[in-house]
Amino acid sequence: MPGPKAVEIKLSSKEKQELEKLVNGHKTEQQIAKRAQIVLRAGQGHSNNQIKRELGLTADTIRLWRGRWQMLQPVPLKEMSAQERLEDLARPGAPARITADQRCRIEALACEKPEQSERPISQWTNREIADEIVKRKIVSTISARHAGRLLKRSGH
């Protein structure tokens, strides 16, 4: 017995072009590329089962991204790119406790040599940088692990 009819997706030539660019882009995250493939195939009239077989994804995943694309399709591409439409939504949770300004100050600290802070080391360790962050009163407390994660995310 067939399930509910899949959400119909009709793509403009500009939408197809942006989605194909994401699928073929060397720097596109794999998650985004897969989502773009789902929408492209849906736009070609493929059923959820066909897409499921072709891409090896779950039916829930395909329904989610078909539905998300349809929901955001009325928004012009000038206001929200194809990539932005395929990104994860913000998740609920506590607001960040470290502001953008504090992050910048932490990153600037990581770029300094430890000797400038009178540290007897040649390279920053997570523990040393966390101690220096607190010493400079950038934040009142921070664990070595969290300081390390912040710097890793920023590429330091």
C-alpha positions in Angstrom: 0.0 0.0 0.0 1.6 3.3 -1.0 2.3 5.9 1.6 1.3 9.6 1.5 2.2 11.5 -1.7 5.6 13.2 -1.5 5.9 17.0 -1.4 6.1 18.2 -5.0 9.2 20.3 -5.8 9.4 22.5 -8.9 12.8 24.1 -9.3 13.6 27.2 -11.3 16.7 27.2 -13.5 18.5 29.4 -11.0 17.7 27.0 -8.1 18.9 24.0 -10.1 22.1 25.9 -11.0 22.8 26.7 -7.3 22.0 23.2 -6.2 24.2 21.6 -8.8 27.0 24.0 -7.8 26.7 22.7 -4.2 26.6 19.0 -5.3 29.8 19.5 -7.5 31.6 21.9 -5.2 34.9 20.6 -3.8 34.5 22.6 -0.6 30.8 21.9 0.0 30.2 20.0 3.2 29.0 16.4 2.5 25.8 17.0 4.5 24.9 20.0 2.3 25.8 18.2 -0.9 23.5 15.2 0.0 20.7 17.6 0.9 21.2 19.3 -2.5 21.0 15.9 -4.2 17.7 15.2 -2.5 16.2 18.4 -3.7 17.5 18.1 -7.2 16.1 14.6 -7.6 12.8 15.7 -6.1 12.7 18.5 -8.6 13.2 15.9 -11.4 10.1 14.1 -10.2 11.8 11.2 -8.4 9.8 9.5 -5.6 11.1 9.3 -2.1 11.7 5.6 -2.6 13.8 6.2 -5.7 15.8 8.9 -3.9 16.2 6.6 -0.9 17.6 3.8 -3.1 19.9 6.1 -5.1 21.4 8.0 -2.2 21.1 5.4 0.6 19.3 7.7 2.9 16.3 7.2 5.2 12.8 8.1 4.1 12.6 10.5 7.1 15.7 12.4 5.9 14.3 12.8 2.4 10.9 13.9 3.7 12.6 16.4 6.0 14.6 18.1 3.3 11.8 18.0 0.7 9.6 19.7 3.2 12.2 22.2 4.3 12.9 23.2 0.7 9.2 23.6 -0.1 8.7 25.7 3.1 11.6 28.1 2.2 11.1 28.2 -1.6 8.9 31.3 -1.5 11.9 33.2 -0.1 13.9 34.7 -3.0 17.4 33.3 -3.6 18.7 36.8 -3.2 17.6 36.8 0.4 18.4 33.2 1.2 20.8 31.1 -0.9 20.3 27.4 -1.6 23.1 26.6 0.8 21.4 28.6 3.6 18.2 26.7 2.9 20.0 23.4 3.4 21.8 24.2 6.6 20.7 22.9 10.0 18.4 25.2 12.0 19.6 26.7 15.2 19.1 24.3 18.1 17.5 25.3 21.3 19.7 25.6 24.3 21.3 28.0 26.7 22.7 31.2 25.1 26.5 31.4 24.7 28.3 32.7 27.8 31.3 33.9 25.9 30.6 37.0 23.7 32.1 37.6 20.3 34.4 40.3 21.8 35.7 37.9 24.4 36.3 35.3 21.7 38.3 37.8 19.7 40.4 38.7 22.8 41.0 35.0 23.4 42.1 34.4 19.8 44.4 37.5 20.0 45.9 36.0 23.2 46.6 32.7 21.4 48.5 34.6 18.7 50.9 36.1 21.3 54.0 34.3 22.4 53.7 32.9 25.9 56.9 34.6 27.0 55.1 38.0 26.6 52.8 36.9 29.4 55.7 35.8 31.5 54.9 32.1 31.0 58.0 29.8 31.0 56.8 27.8 27.9 57.4 28.1 24.2 53.9 27.1 23.1 50.5 27.6 24.7 48.9 24.6 26.3 45.2 24.5 27.0 45.8 24.8 30.7 48.2 27.7 30.3 46.0 29.6 28.0 42.9 29.1 30.3 44.9 30.4 33.2 46.0 33.5 31.2 42.4 34.1 30.0 41.3 34.3 33.7 44.3 36.3 34.8 43.5 38.9 32.1 39.9 38.9 33.2 38.6 38.1 29.7 36.2 35.7 31.5 35.9 34.9 35.2 36.3 31.1 34.7 37.1 28.7 31.9 38.2 25.1 31.8 41.4 24.2 29.9 39.3 21.9 27.8 36.8 24.6 26.8 39.6 27.1 26.1 41.2 24.4 23.8 37.9 23.8 22.0 37.3 27.5 21.4 40.7 27.9 19.8 40.4 24.7 17.8 37.1 25.9 16.3 38.7 29.2 15.3 41.6 27.4 13.7 44.3 28.2 16.3 
